[in-house]
Amino acid sequence: MRRPLAALSVLLAVLAEPSPARAQAGELAFVQADGTLKLGNRRIRLYGIHIPPTGRFCRTYLRPPRCASRAVLELDRMIHGFVWCDPVRRNRDGTLSAVCRVRGKESRLGARADLAAELLRHGWAVALPGAPFEYVTLERIARAHNRGVWGFQADSITFR
């Protein structure tokens, strides 16, 4: 009888503890032309990736039309409301590098999609040196499947 009660008390203690995902409040984010996010008065760069400059593309079905690189437009499409960011470091230009997430398809379960990973998965970003292994792998898969900047000659990037 004591073991089930002890197990139940441990379970209740764990459930009562606020998880980091629930404790952290999301913020309304606006995507800037350079691919940074504006959250309140802070500018945030997605940690571990670089959004390469590509040709400008306009979404004319929006009023007013939204024109930017395809990668920036994809990032803007992924953000539909609040963003949760975990800062990693401060950059020399005053921006923060952070891992940022949005509610994913499993939002009823509280799952959040990593914005940098999603951009890499669709081929709209490149993993920086020192990026997490997952990011490097996602970039390689996108490259192998000719997604995003790796697929269309008009959107190709040139490394100098």
Backbone as JSON, one array per atom type, in Angstrom:
{
  "sequence": "MRRPLAALSVLLAVLAEPSPARAQAGELAFVQADGTLKLGNRRIRLYGIHIPPTGRFCRTYLRPPRCASRAVLELDRMIHGFVWCDPVRRNRDGTLSAVCRVRGKESRLGARADLAAELLRHGWAVALPGAPFEYVTLERIARAHNRGVWGFQADSITFR",
  "N": [[0.82, -1.2, 0.0], [2.03, 1.18, 0.66], [3.87, 1.7, -1.4], [2.34, 2.28, -3.83], [1.16, 4.69, -2.93], [3.4, 6.28, -2.5], [4.42, 6.43, -5.1], [2.3, 7.73, -6.33], [2.35, 10.19, -4.97], [4.82, 11.21, -5.84], [4.3, 11.46, -8.59], [2.24, 13.38, -8.53], [3.69, 15.54, -7.5], [5.48, 16.05, -9.6], [3.71, 16.73, -11.65], [2.6, 19.04, -10.58], [4.68, 20.84, -10.64], [5.66, 23.59, -12.53], [6.2, 23.34, -15.98], [8.98, 24.28, -18.13], [8.0, 25.04, -20.64], [5.36, 25.77, -20.15], [5.7, 27.76, -18.29], [6.98, 29.86, -19.51], [6.13, 32.78, -21.22], [4.65, 33.42, -24.37], [5.44, 35.67, -27.07], [4.29, 38.28, -29.23], [5.39, 38.27, -32.52], [7.19, 39.9, -35.16], [8.27, 39.59, -38.44], [11.23, 40.73, -39.82], [12.73, 42.41, -42.68], [15.31, 41.41, -43.01], [15.21, 38.88, -42.01], [15.3, 38.69, -39.28], [13.63, 38.57, -36.08], [11.25, 40.65, -34.55], [10.52, 41.21, -31.36], [8.69, 42.78, -29.16], [10.75, 45.26, -27.95], [13.04, 44.05, -28.77], [15.43, 42.62, -31.04], [15.75, 39.57, -32.67], [17.8, 36.94, -33.76], [17.59, 33.84, -35.42], [18.98, 31.13, -33.84], [21.88, 29.36, -34.86], [21.51, 29.28, -37.63], [21.71, 30.7, -40.96], [20.01, 32.95, -42.92], [20.0, 33.04, -46.24], [20.53, 35.66, -48.64], [18.2, 36.03, -51.2], [16.55, 36.4, -54.38], [14.01, 38.97, -54.63], [10.6, 38.43, -53.92], [7.13, 38.65, -54.38], [4.16, 38.47, -52.52], [1.27, 38.75, -53.82], [-1.37, 38.32, -53.22], [-1.85, 39.26, -50.76], [-2.91, 42.15, -48.98], [-1.66, 45.14, -47.92], [0.59, 44.14, -50.6], [3.15, 41.77, -49.75], [6.54, 41.92, -49.93], [9.63, 40.31, -50.16], [12.56, 38.3, -49.53], [12.27, 34.84, -50.5], [12.77, 33.13, -48.35], [12.35, 34.77, -46.11], [9.65, 35.33, -46.46], [8.63, 32.75, -46.11], [9.3, 32.29, -43.43], [7.71, 34.27, -42.28], [5.21, 33.23, -42.93], [5.17, 30.93, -41.36], [4.99, 31.92, -38.8], [2.36, 32.5, -36.86], [1.04, 34.22, -34.88], [1.92, 33.92, -31.55], [5.33, 33.65, -30.38], [7.81, 31.66, -28.87], [10.84, 32.16, -27.38], [14.11, 31.08, -26.55], [16.81, 32.55, -25.35], [20.2, 32.33, -26.5], [22.68, 33.61, -26.88], [24.16, 36.93, -26.84], [24.65, 38.99, -29.63], [27.25, 40.78, -31.42], [26.14, 42.94, -32.78], [24.07, 43.73, -31.19], [21.76, 42.27, -31.33], [19.88, 39.37, -30.25], [20.71, 35.92, -30.26], [18.65, 33.2, -30.57], [16.78, 30.23, -29.8], [13.85, 29.73, -31.29], [10.37, 29.08, -31.14], [7.17, 28.04, -32.44], [3.67, 27.34, -32.07], [3.05, 24.1, -33.08], [1.68, 21.67, -35.41], [0.68, 19.89, -33.62], [-0.61, 21.38, -31.64], [-2.59, 21.13, -29.72], [-1.47, 19.45, -27.94], [0.47, 20.95, -26.9], [2.89, 21.03, -28.18], [5.71, 22.51, -29.77], [7.02, 23.97, -32.72], [10.3, 24.22, -33.94], [11.56, 27.08, -35.32], [13.95, 27.58, -36.79], [14.75, 24.97, -37.47], [12.6, 24.25, -39.09], [12.88, 26.07, -41.24], [15.32, 25.17, -42.26], [14.61, 22.53, -42.94], [12.91, 22.97, -45.09], [14.63, 24.07, -46.86], [15.31, 26.79, -46.83], [17.29, 28.01, -45.4], [20.7, 27.98, -44.18], [22.84, 25.91, -42.25], [24.87, 27.15, -39.67], [28.44, 27.13, -38.88], [29.12, 25.14, -36.06], [26.5, 24.8, -35.4], [23.68, 22.97, -34.06], [23.73, 19.38, -34.43], [21.4, 18.32, -35.53], [20.46, 20.44, -37.1], [22.42, 20.64, -39.12], [22.05, 18.18, -40.35], [19.38, 18.43, -41.27], [19.76, 20.49, -43.15], [21.39, 19.15, -45.03], [19.65, 17.14, -45.92], [17.63, 18.7, -47.13], [19.14, 19.83, -49.17], [19.82, 17.51, -50.62], [17.31, 16.8, -51.56], [16.71, 18.88, -53.2], [15.39, 21.23, -52.24], [13.92, 24.45, -51.6], [16.34, 27.01, -51.57], [18.18, 25.33, -52.67], [17.01, 24.17, -54.82], [15.82, 25.76, -56.9], [17.1, 27.52, -59.58], [16.78, 30.24, -59.8], [16.64, 31.0, -57.17], [19.01, 30.31, -56.13], [21.98, 30.43, -54.13], [25.1, 32.06, -53.87], [28.23, 31.29, -52.7], [30.91, 33.2, -51.68]],
  "CA": [[0.0, 0.0, 0.0], [2.88, 2.37, 0.73], [4.51, 1.98, -2.7], [1.47, 3.05, -4.72], [0.99, 6.05, -2.41], [4.65, 7.01, -2.75], [4.47, 6.69, -6.54], [1.28, 8.74, -6.61], [2.8, 11.49, -4.46], [5.88, 11.69, -6.75], [3.63, 11.87, -9.82], [1.56, 14.65, -8.27], [4.7, 16.59, -7.34], [5.99, 16.36, -10.94], [2.66, 17.44, -12.39], [2.38, 20.36, -9.98], [5.83, 21.66, -11.0], [5.43, 24.18, -13.85], [7.23, 23.0, -16.97], [9.5, 25.49, -18.76], [7.15, 25.43, -21.77], [4.17, 26.44, -19.64], [6.07, 28.91, -17.48], [7.45, 30.93, -20.37], [5.06, 33.4, -22.0], [4.95, 33.73, -25.76], [5.35, 37.08, -27.44], [3.91, 38.55, -30.6], [6.62, 38.49, -33.3], [7.09, 40.47, -36.5], [9.44, 39.21, -39.23], [11.86, 41.87, -40.47], [13.2, 42.12, -44.05], [16.57, 40.66, -43.0], [14.98, 37.57, -41.41], [15.28, 38.74, -37.81], [12.31, 38.72, -35.48], [11.08, 41.78, -33.64], [9.65, 40.85, -30.23], [8.73, 43.97, -28.3], [11.85, 46.15, -28.37], [14.23, 43.22, -29.03], [15.62, 41.96, -32.34], [16.25, 38.22, -32.43], [18.23, 36.11, -34.88], [17.4, 32.43, -35.12], [20.26, 30.53, -33.49], [22.43, 28.24, -35.62], [21.26, 29.32, -39.07], [21.84, 31.93, -41.73], [19.02, 33.04, -43.99], [20.74, 33.65, -47.34], [19.77, 36.6, -49.48], [17.75, 35.53, -52.5], [15.79, 37.4, -55.1], [12.76, 39.4, -54.0], [9.39, 37.78, -54.4], [6.0, 39.35, -53.76], [2.88, 37.78, -52.34], [0.31, 39.77, -54.24], [-2.7, 38.06, -52.7], [-1.97, 40.01, -49.51], [-3.13, 43.58, -49.14], [-0.81, 45.43, -49.06], [1.46, 43.02, -50.97], [4.34, 41.58, -48.91], [7.68, 41.59, -50.77], [10.86, 40.0, -49.43], [13.14, 37.07, -50.07], [11.37, 33.7, -50.26], [13.03, 32.61, -47.01], [11.69, 35.66, -45.16], [8.22, 35.11, -46.61], [8.32, 31.46, -45.49], [9.35, 32.51, -41.99], [6.52, 35.05, -41.96], [4.08, 32.31, -43.04], [5.21, 30.0, -40.24], [4.64, 32.61, -37.55], [0.95, 32.88, -36.86], [0.7, 34.54, -33.51], [2.97, 34.07, -30.55], [6.6, 32.94, -30.52], [8.52, 31.41, -27.62], [12.27, 32.17, -27.68], [15.06, 30.82, -25.48], [18.07, 33.2, -25.75], [21.44, 31.56, -26.41], [23.77, 34.56, -26.65], [24.01, 38.28, -27.4], [25.56, 39.21, -30.75], [27.97, 42.07, -31.42], [25.29, 44.01, -33.3], [23.02, 44.03, -30.23], [20.65, 41.31, -31.43], [20.01, 38.12, -29.5], [20.53, 34.66, -30.97], [17.75, 32.42, -29.74], [16.0, 29.14, -30.38], [12.47, 30.21, -31.23], [9.38, 28.06, -31.49], [5.76, 28.4, -32.57], [2.8, 26.18, -31.9], [3.07, 23.22, -34.24], [0.43, 21.0, -35.77], [0.21, 19.2, -32.42], [-0.77, 22.45, -30.66], [-3.44, 20.71, -28.61], [-0.59, 18.77, -27.0], [1.43, 21.92, -26.41], [4.16, 20.9, -28.89], [6.11, 23.71, -30.5], [7.93, 23.72, -33.84], [11.51, 25.03, -33.97], [11.53, 27.85, -36.57], [15.19, 27.36, -37.54], [14.7, 23.62, -38.02], [11.63, 24.25, -40.18], [13.49, 26.74, -42.39], [16.32, 24.24, -42.8], [13.89, 21.39, -43.53], [12.33, 23.38, -46.37], [15.69, 24.56, -47.73], [15.36, 28.25, -46.88], [18.37, 28.48, -44.54], [21.89, 27.13, -44.1], [23.32, 25.74, -40.88], [26.14, 27.82, -39.41], [29.41, 26.29, -38.16], [28.8, 25.04, -34.64], [25.06, 24.6, -35.22], [23.35, 21.62, -33.59], [23.83, 18.32, -35.44], [20.09, 18.21, -36.19], [20.37, 21.49, -38.12], [23.3, 20.26, -40.23], [21.39, 17.06, -41.01], [18.23, 18.96, -42.0], [20.26, 21.19, -44.34], [21.85, 18.15, -46.0], [18.47, 16.49, -46.5], [17.01, 19.67, -48.03], [20.04, 19.92, -50.33], [19.69, 16.26, -51.39], [15.98, 16.78, -52.17], [16.58, 20.1, -54.0], [14.34, 22.09, -51.67], [14.23, 25.85, -51.34], [17.45, 27.62, -52.32], [18.95, 24.28, -53.32], [16.23, 23.6, -55.91], [15.51, 26.64, -58.01], [18.26, 28.31, -59.99], [16.48, 31.65, -59.53], [16.82, 31.25, -55.75], [20.29, 29.77, -55.67], [22.86, 31.36, -53.46], [26.49, 31.9, -54.26], [29.16, 31.53, -51.61], [32.12, 33.84, -52.21]],
  "C": [[0.86, 1.26, 0.0], [3.5, 2.72, -0.62], [3.59, 2.71, -3.66], [1.25, 4.48, -4.23], [2.24, 6.89, -2.66], [4.77, 7.37, -4.22], [3.48, 7.78, -6.92], [1.73, 10.12, -6.14], [3.92, 12.06, -5.32], [5.27, 12.2, -8.04], [2.93, 13.21, -9.63], [2.54, 15.81, -8.11], [5.25, 17.01, -8.69], [4.97, 17.14, -11.72], [2.41, 18.84, -11.85], [3.49, 21.33, -10.33], [5.57, 22.28, -12.36], [6.57, 23.82, -14.79], [7.75, 24.28, -17.59], [8.62, 25.97, -19.91], [5.91, 26.18, -21.29], [4.52, 27.71, -18.89], [6.45, 30.11, -18.34], [6.29, 31.47, -21.2], [5.52, 33.66, -23.41], [4.79, 35.21, -26.01], [4.96, 37.2, -28.89], [5.17, 38.93, -31.38], [6.29, 39.05, -34.67], [8.38, 40.15, -37.23], [9.94, 40.45, -39.97], [12.4, 41.45, -41.84], [14.49, 41.31, -44.07], [16.43, 39.28, -42.35], [15.07, 37.55, -39.9], [13.84, 38.87, -37.35], [12.32, 39.91, -34.56], [10.05, 41.36, -32.6], [9.73, 41.99, -29.24], [9.8, 44.91, -28.82], [13.13, 45.37, -28.66], [14.23, 42.69, -30.45], [16.29, 40.63, -32.08], [16.6, 37.55, -33.74], [18.02, 34.66, -34.48], [18.77, 31.78, -34.96], [20.62, 29.39, -34.44], [22.2, 28.26, -37.1], [21.57, 30.69, -39.65], [20.77, 31.88, -42.81], [19.69, 33.77, -45.15], [19.89, 34.63, -48.13], [19.44, 35.94, -50.82], [17.0, 36.64, -53.18], [14.5, 37.75, -54.38], [11.58, 38.75, -54.71], [8.23, 38.47, -53.7], [4.79, 38.44, -53.66], [1.8, 38.81, -52.61], [-1.1, 39.51, -53.74], [-2.91, 38.73, -51.35], [-2.19, 41.48, -49.82], [-2.67, 44.28, -47.89], [0.09, 44.23, -49.36], [2.69, 42.97, -50.06], [5.46, 41.12, -49.83], [8.92, 41.4, -49.91], [11.48, 38.79, -50.1], [12.18, 35.93, -49.73], [11.54, 33.13, -48.86], [12.31, 33.46, -45.95], [10.17, 35.49, -45.25], [7.79, 33.78, -45.99], [8.32, 31.57, -43.97], [8.1, 33.27, -41.53], [5.27, 34.17, -41.99], [4.01, 31.37, -41.84], [4.77, 30.63, -38.92], [3.21, 33.09, -37.66], [0.53, 33.12, -35.42], [1.94, 34.65, -32.64], [4.16, 33.16, -30.8], [7.22, 32.81, -29.14], [10.0, 31.31, -27.96], [13.09, 31.92, -26.41], [16.4, 31.41, -25.92], [19.27, 32.28, -25.54], [22.62, 32.48, -26.14], [23.4, 35.92, -27.26], [25.07, 38.45, -28.49], [26.19, 40.59, -30.68], [27.09, 43.23, -31.88], [24.11, 44.35, -32.38], [21.81, 43.11, -30.3], [20.91, 40.12, -30.51], [19.93, 36.96, -30.47], [19.71, 33.78, -30.04], [17.15, 31.26, -30.52], [14.55, 29.55, -30.18], [11.52, 29.15, -31.77], [7.99, 28.69, -31.62], [4.93, 27.15, -32.33], [2.8, 25.39, -33.2], [1.71, 22.63, -34.53], [-0.17, 20.28, -34.57], [-0.07, 20.21, -31.31], [-1.66, 22.04, -29.5], [-2.64, 19.97, -27.55], [0.46, 19.72, -26.43], [2.77, 21.84, -27.12], [4.44, 22.18, -29.67], [7.14, 23.37, -31.54], [9.08, 24.71, -33.79], [11.57, 25.74, -35.33], [12.78, 27.62, -37.41], [15.18, 25.99, -38.2], [13.72, 23.56, -39.2], [12.18, 24.94, -41.43], [14.53, 25.84, -43.05], [15.65, 23.08, -43.52], [13.35, 21.73, -44.92], [13.36, 24.02, -47.3], [15.82, 26.06, -47.8], [16.44, 28.84, -45.97], [19.54, 27.52, -44.64], [22.33, 27.08, -42.64], [24.68, 26.41, -40.74], [27.13, 26.84, -38.79], [29.08, 26.31, -36.67], [27.32, 24.88, -34.35], [24.81, 23.19, -34.69], [23.38, 20.61, -34.75], [22.53, 18.17, -36.22], [19.98, 19.23, -37.33], [21.21, 21.13, -39.35], [22.64, 19.14, -41.03], [20.19, 17.54, -41.83], [18.66, 19.73, -43.25], [20.68, 20.2, -45.42], [20.69, 17.43, -46.68], [17.79, 17.42, -47.49], [17.83, 19.82, -49.31], [19.87, 18.71, -51.23], [18.35, 16.19, -52.13], [15.69, 18.04, -52.99], [15.44, 21.0, -53.53], [14.84, 23.52, -51.51], [15.35, 26.39, -52.21], [18.29, 26.59, -53.05], [18.25, 23.75, -54.57], [16.04, 24.48, -57.11], [16.71, 27.51, -58.33], [18.03, 29.78, -59.68], [16.72, 32.0, -58.06], [18.16, 30.76, -55.24], [21.12, 30.85, -55.03], [24.28, 31.07, -53.88], [27.36, 32.22, -53.04], [30.44, 32.08, -52.2], [33.32, 33.45, -51.39]]
}
